[in-house]
């Protein structure tokens, strides 16, 4: 089963099963059955291992071999956005809507406006509600407005979101910031339990490290938070917003935290430069793809 091979190779990467041979064997078998499907799986494995530029290279090869595959476009779009190549991301995945583009561009006013409109259109949608809650919590002059929505989302979705530790940590941070200690502790403890279960069952290591970072930050355990943040960066997390985010205001002046933020920003800049060179340099990795004009405008050889 190609689906089983794809799922296993991606799921097993960065787990105890990933000994440098087993996952590669699965990927080789899948590529032998379907070259582009195998390359898409290999790209995701590389993404899980934090090898961002190599992952991008493979994703573009999938686009060239089989432009009809939609899932790799979403994965590639997410990486390109994290590298600040928003127009390229829009070209790769035209399904990226106006709200996603506003988040990618850090257009906070548009994020709030579009999140309100999306939630008004789809009030029963968990993604729409979470988007609006996050937008209000992070960017609104009155973040208190997010709290009733947080309670509503939790009450409505708690049975279907028990493993969503990142969502629960969002709730806990909001309640803690707005000084609702009982709810902050309730949501924090649920998140910690879900994260512990995920850690024991070998879920995505990058997401687990992110969860550990957010949990330790919420608890005020600075050293643990910094260690988890470094682990998340090593595994490919690219969070260029953490240096200025309201969520991490308590860490903002800490030299160790700033050093990690600067390390990540430098990593993003280096990876973006390599990707631009792959797409726009004299020997592009794909011959049938025409990158966005904004992408190549930043290529060193083409800059004015």
Secondary structure, 3 states (H helix, E strand, C coil): CHHHHHHHHHHHCCCCCCCCCHHHHHHHHHHHHCHHHHHHHHHHHHHHCCCHHHHHHHHHHHHHHCCCCCHHHHHHHHHHHHCCCHHHHHHHCCCCCHHHHHHHCCCHHHHHHHHHHHHHHCCCCHHHHHHHHHHHHHHCCCCCHHHHHHHHHHHHHCCCCCCCHHHHHHHHHHHHHCCCHHHHHHHHHHHHHHHHHHHHCCCCHHHHHHHHHHHHHHHCCHHHHHHHHHHHHHCCCCCCCCCCCHHHHHHCCCHHHHHHHHHHHHHHHHHHHHHHHHHHCCCCCCCCCCCCHHHHHCCHHHCC
